[in-house]
Amino acid sequence: MQLALIMDNEVKRYGVAAMLAQVAGVDAVVCHGTAEEAVRAAAAIPDLMVMCATDLPSPGGPAAFDTPLLLLVDGTEGVGALGEVHSCVHALVDWSGLTPNVLADAVADVMAGKFYLSPVLARRVLGRQSTAGTQQWGPMGSGLTPRELEVLRRVAEGLSNKQVARQLQISEHGVKRLMGNVLAKLNSPNRTLAVVRAIEYGLLADPKSPAGSATSVA
């Protein structure tokens, strides 16, 4: 397995590269300072890209590889900035909980076609509901239709809009429209937080749990 590590901070890059080198199945970790540098230098498309949210370029950077992206973020701020732009993101790991074991779990899940959210980040995201002031999230019964739930379930598996459209035999525009409904009903700013909220509500199975079935929605 070939990994590309993109990180401007040399000290952090060295530490993360050392942890990634310990992950089973990783043959090589090629380091770059920026995504643009990685695109220019790539002799072959990597199996997975790892980078810090602060190094995330404008649309077209990581996506140019058409490669799954593992993103390192600081709390929920990095998550909230993602939105629909970087749909190649298949894993989110909080810096404060970064360990070789967490990275190994994230890499394994992404390579298995699953979406990974680190435990520390999941707790922080779900903890936002208790923030004083305005309500952060939608009500428990958010009223997702069966079709919307089908789309959300596939997004939780890490599929892109194009892949979801192919599986459900609908247009990519239709997938975007349905996902827009999901974001509105779950009062979530992006796909990642919609998946987290759906898991909390019991609409989807936790991707880390052994039970693979999701709770049905009327």
Buried (B, 14 or more C-beta within 10 A) or exposed (E): BBBBBBBBEEEBBEEBBEBBEEBEEBEEBBBBBBBEEBBEEBEEEBBBBBBBBBBBBEEEBBBBBEBBBBBBBBBBEBBBBBBBBBBBBBBBBBBEBBEEEBBBBBBBBBBEEBBBBBEBBBEBBBEBEEEEEEEBBBEEEBEBBEEBBBBBBBBBBBBBBEBBBEBBEBEBEBBBEBBEBBBEBBBBBBBBBBBBBBBBBEBBBBBEEEEEEBEEBE
